[in-house]
Amino acid sequence: MTLSGHIPGHVPGRILGSTRVFLILGDPVAQVRAPEVFNHLFARHGADAVLVPAQVAAGDLAGFVRHVLKARNIDGLWLAIPHKTGMVDLLDRCDRLGRSAGAVNAVRRDADGTLEGALFDGVGFTKALAHFGVPAAGCSALVVGVGGGGVAIATSLAAAGASRIALFDTAPGRTAAMAERLAGEFGVDVVSLARPDPAGFSLVVNATPLGLRPDDPLPFDTARLDAGAVVVDILMKNQPTPLLRACRARGIVAHPGFEMLVQQVPEYLSFFGFDRIAQAVQADASGLRALFGAA
């Protein structure tokens, strides 16, 4: 086997005794698209690996992780809701973004048996902005919703040099603590807002679940958006979402969350040792965009 997991003569899609196994943990887990994406890439590039979903309750996370990673052919974990924050306390090491956000979405077992985590949601977001031609450095951003996705986005915007970041969440106290942490870590102006007013921001992000149901209210008042603002709605279901439709009706540039996920894929692949596949995807992501229906 090569470092990228490729076995000469291996039939793509077959699971062998040598297959590297990865799990994506969530609760629920039926909605995740990572197995579809990564198993497609593993098969296409002849990698002897498979990504399998596992529904694990939050209260069972620590015990599950401790026992499942004793299997020497299970090399790592993807983390979905609600496990991105709960996983941090189980790690031996974590990258700066994950440490600052207090969340990770990838964990690998290193050669010495220790667990190392990383956070790629926000990296995918800032790379998506670059793909859209929207500079993160110097932008003034409003992030609505500071759950796992919103925290990751705010953290990466701070790391990328945003001039001002405002946070809003309906959960009392959540944004103030995060604003203080990011300001201290990155030296960026980060504030907590009492209401999600998008006026005066060049970038506005919906990181809430509002829009998944047809009767959901909009996450903020689109009439208050500046004419030149860019909106990103990280939801990937029910496209176009009510927010995207409302923005486009006003002539506001608005993007769904597909590209954020596309741009994370090479980061995951490199983290887990599939450098050859990561380079191929980074060079041409058109196949992934077609897979997501976002081409």
ChimeraX attribute file (.defattr): number of C-alpha atoms within 10 A of each C-alpha:
attribute: neighborCount
match mode: 1-to-1
recipient: residues
	/A:1	11
	/A:2	10
	/A:3	11
	/A:4	20
	/A:5	22
	/A:6	19
	/A:7	16
	/A:8	11
	/A:9	7
	/A:10	15
	/A:11	13
	/A:12	19
	/A:13	16
	/A:14	12
	/A:15	14
	/A:16	11
	/A:17	7
	/A:18	12
	/A:19	17
	/A:20	18
	/A:21	18
	/A:22	22
	/A:23	20
	/A:24	21
	/A:25	27
	/A:26	23
	/A:27	15
	/A:28	14
	/A:29	16
	/A:30	10
	/A:31	10
	/A:32	15
	/A:33	12
	/A:34	18
	/A:35	17
	/A:36	13
	/A:37	17
	/A:38	19
	/A:39	19
	/A:40	18
	/A:41	22
	/A:42	21
	/A:43	17
	/A:44	12
	/A:45	16
	/A:46	21
	/A:47	27
	/A:48	27
	/A:49	27
	/A:50	21
	/A:51	22
	/A:52	16
	/A:53	19
	/A:54	14
	/A:55	14
	/A:56	18
	/A:57	14
	/A:58	16
	/A:59	10
	/A:60	9
	/A:61	17
	/A:62	14
	/A:63	9
	/A:64	14
	/A:65	16
	/A:66	11
	/A:67	9
	/A:68	15
	/A:69	18
	/A:70	12
	/A:71	10
	/A:72	11
	/A:73	15
	/A:74	19
	/A:75	20
	/A:76	25
	/A:77	24
	/A:78	24
	/A:79	21
	/A:80	24
	/A:81	18
	/A:82	19
	/A:83	23
	/A:84	23
	/A:85	18
	/A:86	17
	/A:87	21
	/A:88	22
	/A:89	12
	/A:90	15
	/A:91	15
	/A:92	12
	/A:93	16
	/A:94	21
	/A:95	12
	/A:96	15
	/A:97	24
	/A:98	26
	/A:99	16
	/A:100	21
	/A:101	25
	/A:102	22
	/A:103	28
	/A:104	29
	/A:105	26
	/A:106	25
	/A:107	26
	/A:108	22
	/A:109	20
	/A:110	12
	/A:111	8
	/A:112	6
	/A:113	12
	/A:114	11
	/A:115	17
	/A:116	20
	/A:117	26
	/A:118	23
	/A:119	29
	/A:120	26
	/A:121	28
	/A:122	27
	/A:123	23
	/A:124	25
	/A:125	28
	/A:126	24
	/A:127	21
	/A:128	22
	/A:129	20
	/A:130	12
	/A:131	13
	/A:132	12
	/A:133	9
	/A:134	15
	/A:135	16
	/A:136	22
	/A:137	15
	/A:138	14
	/A:139	19
	/A:140	20
	/A:141	27
	/A:142	28
	/A:143	27
	/A:144	28
	/A:145	24
	/A:146	22
	/A:147	21
	/A:148	23
	/A:149	25
	/A:150	24
	/A:151	28
	/A:152	28
	/A:153	25
	/A:154	29
	/A:155	30
	/A:156	28
	/A:157	28
	/A:158	27
	/A:159	22
	/A:160	18
	/A:161	18
	/A:162	21
	/A:163	17
	/A:164	19
	/A:165	26
	/A:166	22
	/A:167	26
	/A:168	24
	/A:169	22
	/A:170	14
	/A:171	10
	/A:172	9
	/A:173	10
	/A:174	16
	/A:175	25
	/A:176	16
	/A:177	11
	/A:178	22
	/A:179	24
	/A:180	15
	/A:181	17
	/A:182	24
	/A:183	17
	/A:184	13
	/A:185	15
	/A:186	18
	/A:187	13
	/A:188	20
	/A:189	18
	/A:190	27
	/A:191	19
	/A:192	21
	/A:193	17
	/A:194	11
	/A:195	12
	/A:196	20
	/A:197	20
	/A:198	24
	/A:199	16
	/A:200	16
	/A:201	21
	/A:202	19
	/A:203	24
	/A:204	26
	/A:205	24
	/A:206	25
	/A:207	25
	/A:208	21
	/A:209	14
	/A:210	20
	/A:211	23
	/A:212	15
	/A:213	12
	/A:214	10
	/A:215	9
	/A:216	11
	/A:217	12
	/A:218	15
	/A:219	20
	/A:220	18
	/A:221	15
	/A:222	20
	/A:223	13
	/A:224	12
	/A:225	22
	/A:226	15
	/A:227	14
	/A:228	13
	/A:229	19
	/A:230	21
	/A:231	26
	/A:232	22
	/A:233	25
	/A:234	22
	/A:235	20
	/A:236	18
	/A:237	14
	/A:238	11
	/A:239	14
	/A:240	15
	/A:241	21
	/A:242	21
	/A:243	25
	/A:244	21
	/A:245	14
	/A:246	17
	/A:247	21
	/A:248	15
	/A:249	11
	/A:250	12
	/A:251	11
	/A:252	19
	/A:253	15
	/A:254	19
	/A:255	23
	/A:256	20
	/A:257	20
	/A:258	22
	/A:259	24
	/A:260	24
	/A:261	25
	/A:262	25
	/A:263	26
	/A:264	21
	/A:265	23
	/A:266	24
	/A:267	22
	/A:268	21
	/A:269	20
	/A:270	15
	/A:271	18
	/A:272	21
	/A:273	14
	/A:274	21
	/A:275	18
	/A:276	17
	/A:277	22
	/A:278	20
	/A:279	14
	/A:280	12
	/A:281	19
	/A:282	15
	/A:283	10
	/A:284	10
	/A:285	17
	/A:286	14
	/A:287	14
	/A:288	22
	/A:289	16
	/A:290	10
	/A:291	14
	/A:292	17
	/A:293	9
	/A:294	15
	/A:295	12
